[in-house]
Amino acid sequence: MLRLESLYKKYKKLVSLLGSWASLIALLCMFYPTQSGFSFIHWFIIILAALLIIVCLYFEIRESKKIIFICEGDKESINQYMFKWIKNSGRIAIFSRDMSFATSNKEIKKLLLSKSEKGEVIACVPKEVPLTDELKTKGAEIYAYSKKQNIIPQTRFTIVNYGQGKKERVAVAHGETGFHVIQEFDKDDPVIYLTKDLINIAQRLAEKG
């Protein structure tokens, strides 16, 4: 049931688009001339509507691939996604509550330790945890921005290819009833600038102690 619900949430706009096209065809059929058939204007409207629907479907399908619904509690799928997200990237910037996605997965932890040795890891957390201490010894930049204020972030995100211009992309995670939702944004989306601002703010807060 959750699988069907996730598919509906992901592709519901496509259903609306197809429904609109079907409604247009049904409306034209109501005025179908029984003897002469469809006129030029009828065919023009049908073909134009079909072309517009195809264009809209293309962009909606492309965008829907950037939204991932994972059933709540499916830690394995979340970890698989995170590993693939950071594996082939350059420098990464992580904004997390407690780095639990890496703490509970040896493969991700090993990857982060390796990237830390190359100077490719920035992690912003409310308070330091054993994993961030370990990453710091390997060369990661760790920013604990809420040692006194007790700020608990409501969202988590990871920017890949951080500081590499158009190659930058961010995956933002948040909860939704029954699901762990991850949305991907590229350099052209304002969301990436907002997430970079949060990284900068966390760095400044951490530096002030």
KEKOLVEX-570286 format. One line per 10 residues: for each residue x, y, z of C-alpha. Coordinates in nm, 4 decimals, always signed. Layout:
X Y Z; ...
This chain:
+0.0000 +0.0000 +0.0000; +0.2824 +0.2417 +0.0879; +0.4498 +0.1595 -0.2437; +0.1357 +0.2531 -0.4360; +0.0987 +0.5703 -0.2308; +0.4584 +0.6725 -0.3040; +0.4046 +0.6195 -0.6779; +0.0901 +0.8307 -0.6644; +0.2659 +1.1129 -0.4761; +0.5512 +1.1063 -0.7242
+0.3461 +1.0957 -1.0436; +0.0139 +1.2570 -0.9513; +0.0823 +1.5575 -1.1765; +0.1211 +1.3221 -1.4708; -0.2236 +1.1788 -1.3997; -0.3689 +1.5309 -1.3990; -0.2031 +1.6111 -1.7330; -0.3361 +1.2965 -1.8995; -0.6783 +1.3631 -1.7481; -0.6811 +1.7133 -1.8973
-0.5938 +1.5793 -2.2413; -0.8615 +1.3102 -2.2162; -1.1187 +1.5742 -2.1155; -1.0291 +1.7826 -2.4206; -1.0715 +1.4831 -2.6532; -1.4038 +1.3995 -2.4905; -1.5211 +1.7578 -2.5392; -1.4255 +1.7525 -2.9068; -1.6065 +1.4215 -2.9541; -1.9235 +1.5792 -2.8175
-1.9166 +1.8153 -3.1140; -1.8082 +1.5472 -3.3603; -1.9780 +1.6151 -3.6953; -2.1410 +1.2884 -3.7923; -2.1147 +1.3343 -4.1686; -1.8091 +1.5367 -4.2548; -1.5752 +1.4101 -3.9798; -1.3239 +1.6236 -3.7946; -1.2434 +1.9534 -3.9613; -0.8954 +2.1039 -3.9919
-0.9489 +2.3094 -3.6748; -1.0476 +1.9949 -3.4817; -0.7294 +1.8147 -3.5882; -0.5203 +2.1237 -3.5195; -0.6490 +2.1423 -3.1603; -0.5973 +1.7681 -3.1045; -0.2407 +1.7688 -3.2398; -0.1486 +2.0886 -3.0547; -0.2894 +1.9490 -2.7290; -0.1005 +1.6217 -2.7801
+0.2284 +1.8049 -2.8421; +0.1814 +2.0218 -2.5335; +0.1000 +1.7160 -2.3238; +0.4138 +1.5378 -2.4495; +0.6301 +1.8388 -2.3616; +0.4710 +1.8665 -2.0153; +0.5075 +1.4916 -1.9563; +0.8759 +1.5085 -2.0473; +0.9502 +1.7827 -1.7953; +0.7326 +1.6266 -1.5236
+0.8980 +1.2857 -1.5644; +1.2414 +1.4492 -1.5537; +1.1504 +1.6346 -1.2343; +0.9847 +1.3316 -1.0742; +1.3148 +1.1421 -1.0965; +1.4559 +1.3974 -0.8520; +1.2043 +1.3027 -0.5821; +1.2622 +0.9773 -0.3957; +1.0063 +0.8308 -0.1561; +1.1464 +0.5734 +0.0861
+0.9210 +0.3960 +0.3322; +0.9732 +0.5160 +0.6881; +1.2104 +0.2862 +0.8730; +1.3740 +0.1440 +0.5586; +1.7259 +0.2316 +0.6726; +1.8909 +0.0074 +0.4142; +1.7373 +0.1956 +0.1190; +1.8263 +0.5312 +0.2756; +2.1862 +0.4198 +0.3265; +2.2097 +0.2858 -0.0295
+2.0889 +0.6181 -0.1625; +2.3356 +0.8172 +0.0492; +2.6286 +0.5963 -0.0526; +2.5511 +0.6408 -0.4236; +2.4956 +1.0153 -0.3735; +2.8406 +1.0860 -0.2279; +3.0495 +0.8036 -0.3798; +3.1514 +0.9662 -0.7082; +3.1393 +1.3283 -0.5983; +3.4189 +1.5651 -0.5114
+3.4016 +1.7712 -0.1945; +3.0805 +1.7265 +0.0075; +2.9057 +1.9416 +0.2687; +2.6769 +1.7584 +0.5114; +2.4139 +1.9254 +0.7290; +2.2921 +1.6589 +0.9704; +2.1395 +1.6091 +1.3135; +2.3775 +1.3386 +1.4346; +2.5340 +1.1695 +1.1272; +2.3306 +0.8585 +1.2091
+2.3151 +0.7560 +0.8418; +2.6932 +0.7009 +0.8515; +2.7232 +0.5787 +1.2090; +2.4991 +0.2814 +1.1374; +2.6585 +0.1870 +0.8036; +3.0191 +0.0681 +0.7796; +3.0380 +0.1229 +0.4029; +2.9361 +0.4899 +0.4269; +3.1604 +0.5464 +0.7269; +3.4591 +0.4019 +0.5400
+3.3815 +0.6240 +0.2401; +3.3588 +0.9365 +0.4584; +3.6883 +0.8532 +0.6307; +3.8541 +0.8108 +0.2916; +3.7124 +1.1414 +0.1621; +3.8174 +1.3147 +0.4866; +4.1782 +1.2150 +0.4236; +4.1515 +1.3937 +0.0876; +4.0061 +1.7067 +0.2491; +3.6686 +1.6457 +0.0837
+3.4333 +1.6455 +0.3846; +3.2575 +1.9340 +0.5603; +3.0025 +1.8372 +0.8252; +2.7744 +2.0735 +1.0184; +2.6063 +1.9230 +1.3246; +2.4393 +2.0695 +1.6356; +2.6872 +1.8898 +1.8620; +2.9883 +1.6718 +1.7956; +2.9454 +1.2950 +1.8134; +3.2052 +1.0134 +1.8148
+3.1912 +0.9842 +1.4351; +3.2604 +1.3548 +1.3780; +3.5549 +1.3307 +1.6179; +3.6897 +1.0410 +1.4125; +3.6357 +1.2229 +1.0840; +3.8093 +1.5318 +1.2216; +4.1247 +1.3295 +1.3026; +4.1306 +1.2236 +0.9359; +4.1085 +1.5811 +0.8079; +3.7361 +1.6591 +0.7829
+3.6080 +2.0073 +0.8656; +3.3587 +1.9681 +1.1503; +3.1384 +2.2549 +1.2638; +2.9337 +2.2073 +1.5819; +2.7097 +2.5135 +1.5722; +2.4767 +2.4520 +1.8670; +2.6813 +2.3565 +2.1694; +2.4841 +2.5971 +2.3908; +2.1723 +2.6990 +2.1952; +2.0399 +2.3415 +2.1530
+1.9212 +2.4016 +1.7952; +1.7638 +2.0903 +1.6425; +1.7394 +2.1081 +1.2611; +1.4151 +1.9937 +1.1009; +1.5788 +1.8989 +0.7722; +1.8982 +1.7308 +0.6541; +2.0868 +1.7788 +0.3323; +2.4105 +1.6897 +0.1560; +2.5715 +1.9043 -0.1125; +2.7974 +1.7176 -0.3555
+3.0762 +1.8777 -0.5576; +3.0698 +2.1595 -0.3041; +3.2363 +2.4742 -0.4349; +3.2599 +2.3415 -0.7915; +3.0193 +2.5806 -0.9598; +2.7672 +2.4213 -1.1940; +2.8570 +2.0710 -1.0743; +2.7041 +2.1407 -0.7334; +2.3908 +1.9441 -0.6429; +2.2049 +1.9029 -0.3170
+1.9837 +1.6283 -0.1774; +1.7393 +1.7533 +0.0866; +1.5700 +1.5025 +0.3164; +1.2586 +1.5534 +0.5235; +0.9861 +1.3452 +0.6801; +0.6352 +1.2948 +0.5494; +0.3661 +1.0669 +0.6926; +0.4907 +0.7150 +0.6309; +0.7871 +0.8238 +0.4174; +1.1405 +0.9536 +0.4186
+1.1416 +1.1963 +0.1250; +1.4587 +1.3031 -0.0586; +1.4511 +1.5787 -0.3204; +1.7429 +1.6585 -0.5477; +1.8205 +2.0103 -0.6726; +2.0896 +2.1316 -0.9112; +2.2787 +2.4600 -0.9454; +1.9898 +2.6306 -1.1277; +1.7524 +2.5920 -0.8328; +1.7388 +2.8567 -0.5546
+1.7296 +2.5779 -0.2945; +2.0998 +2.5139 -0.3417; +2.1789 +2.8743 -0.2488; +1.9654 +2.8474 +0.0652; +2.1449 +2.5301 +0.1727; +2.4846 +2.6901 +0.1101; +2.3764 +2.9863 +0.3236; +2.2898 +2.7446 +0.6061; +2.6345 +2.5855 +0.5770; +2.7977 +2.9296 +0.5988
+2.5828 +3.0310 +0.8983; +2.6653 +2.7038 +1.0786; +3.0358 +2.7620 +1.0153; +3.0200 +3.1146 +1.1594; +2.8249 +3.0011 +1.4649; +3.0749 +2.7218 +1.5300; +3.3700 +2.9595 +1.4947; +3.2139 +3.1940 +1.7530; +3.1961 +2.9050 +1.9965
